[in-house]
């Protein structure tokens, strides 16, 4: 899952980014509202963590803009305890939840998981399942009937994306945007290499699920 952190306190933003990456999220971080809006409008994110007090454009204005453009990405607002009106304004403008500073890391992660459940993309905080195949977040592995294989980080992220969208053909462009970022210069053959690795690992554990190619488009699970 790809997250966007928009926070002008650099030390806090970088600490958040490190925590989220350790929990196997893909994270982009920006430090002002203008860059935050540019990133958010791409629509590639599964959740946005948004501070209210930002240079260039405040969080409430940023939120209004993305909702005006029909971007439905869940937004978690970060607020100071005294900003009651900002909390109300944020929720009225389309925020999905808010968290007051200072906050506990565990609560932040729990709220992100809750937003993902509302969006219908994460079934369990530690694992995803599809037709008997389990993808475990804690161990970064695929499991079937007791057989378990470790995945590399990129293999895990691609498999997570496929299982989260089991009935869809995922275009190669979307996979690149979600895993490497929308400004990445990664080529299609990079994806093909990781897909090949995943297919071999699925075969090793005798998984009935296969990664199929939609020629000229992308990949899907079958």
N, C-alpha and C positions, 0 to 999 in steps of 0.2 A: 504494500500500500504506500502511495506517495503522499506526503504531507508537506504543507507550506507553513513555515513559521515567519510571521511578520512582527518584529519586535525591535525597537530602537535601542534598548539597553544591550549593548554588544555582548557583555559578559553573560547576561541571562540568556540571550538568544543562542549563544554558542553552547552554553551548558544544556539548554533544552535540546538542541540539535544532537549533541552527543548522547544524551539519555535516550532519545527516540531512535537513533541509529543502533544503539546497543539492544534495543527491543525489536530490531529487524524492520524498522520503517525506513523508507527512502525519503530523505528530507532535503528540501530546498529552503534556504534562509535568506531573508532580505531585511533591511534595517530602516526602511522608510515606506510611507504610504504609496508613493508613486510607483516604486518598484513592486510593491505588494499587489497593487492593482494590475499592473502589466502581467505579473505571473498568474494571478487568480483568474484573469480573463481567458487564459488558455484552456481552462476547463479540465486539466489533466489530473487535478488533485482529488484525493479521497476525503481530505479534511483540511481545513485552514485554522491555524492557531493565530489569533489576531489580537494584538494589543490595541487599546483605544487611543492612547496618547502617542501619536506618531508625527514626525516631521514630514512636511510636504503635503500630506493628506491624512486626516485622522481616521481612526478605524471605523467610526460610524459612517463617514462619507464613503470610505472604500466599500463598506458593506452595502450601502445603498446602490452604489454603482454596479456591483456584481449582480445584485438581485434584479436591477433594472435590465441587465443584459441576459436575464434568465439563467444565470449560473446557479445551480442548486446545490453546490458543494456544501456539506455541513460546516458550520463555522463555530468555533469555540472562542469566545471573547476572554481576554485577560484584562482584569480591572483592578483598580485600587479599592480598598474597602469603603472609602468615602464616596465613591462614584455611583451612588444609587440611581441618579437620573440617567447616567450613561448606560447602566445595566438595563433600565426600562427601555431607553431609546434603542439600544442594540437589539433587544429581543423583538421590539416592535418593527425594527427594520429588517428582520429576517435572520438574526443569530439563532442558533439552535441550543446554545448553552453558554454559561459563563463560569469563570473561575477567578476568585479573588486572590490578589497577591498579598503576602507571600503564600505559596501553596506547597502541598506535599506531592512529591513525585508520583506516589502511588495513586493519588486522587486524579492527577492529570491523566495518567495512563488509563484509569478506569473510565473516565469521562470520554476519552477518545474511543475506547472500545464500545461504550454505550452508543455513541454517535454512529459508529460503523454498524452496530446491530440494527439501529433504526433504518439505516440505509439498506440493510439486507445483505451486506457483503461478508460479515464475519459471524459464524455460528457460535464459536467458542473462543475465549480469549487466548487459548494456547494451541488450538488446532482447527484445521479445516478438513471436512470429509466430503467425499464424492464417490458414491457407488462402491463402498468398501475400501477405498484408498484414503489414507489419512496423511495429512501434511502437518507435521508437528513444529510449532514455532519455537519451542524451547530447545529442541535438539537439532533443528534445521534438517529434518529428515523426512523421507516418505516411508510409510509403513503399510503393510498388507498382511493380514493373518500371521502376525508375529515376525515377519521378515521386515527388516529395517535397513535403509541405506542413507548415509549422510549425503547432503547436497552442498554444493558451493553456494555462496551468497546469491550470485546471479541466477543459478539454477533454481534456488528456493524462490526468489522473487518472481521469476517467470512462471513457475508452477503455481504459486499463490494467485497470480493474475488469471491463469487459465481456470483453476478450480473456482475462483470467485465469479467467473463468467462462463459456466459450463455449457451453456446452450448457445453461445455466441462465437462467431468467427472473429478472432482478434487480429486486426490488420497489423502488419509489421510496423507501420508508422506509430500506431498506438502503443505497441510494446516498447518501442524505443523511447517514446515520450514518457511513459510510466516508469520505466526502469532506469534509463540513462538521462532523461530530461529533455525538454523540447528544444533546447539549443545544442544538443549533442550532435557530433559529426560521426557517430557510430554508423557503420554500414550494415546492410541486411545480412551479410555473411556472418557477422558476429552473432546474430540471433540464431542463424542456422546451426552454428557450432554448438551453442548451448542446447538447442532443441535436440540435436543428435545425441548429446550426452544424456539428456533426460530420457529419451526413448530407450537407450541402452540400460539405464538404471531401472526403468519401469519393467523392462523385459527380465532383468535379473530377479526381481521379486514376483515375477509371473503375474503382473497386474493385467486385469482384463481391460483396463482403460488405456487407450492409445492416444497419442498426439497426432492428429491428422493435419495434412496440408491442404488448404484451399488454394489451389494453384493461382499464383499471381496476386493473392490477397493476404493470406496470413495463416493462422493455425486455430485449431479447435480440438476439444476433447471428445472422444467417442468410446 
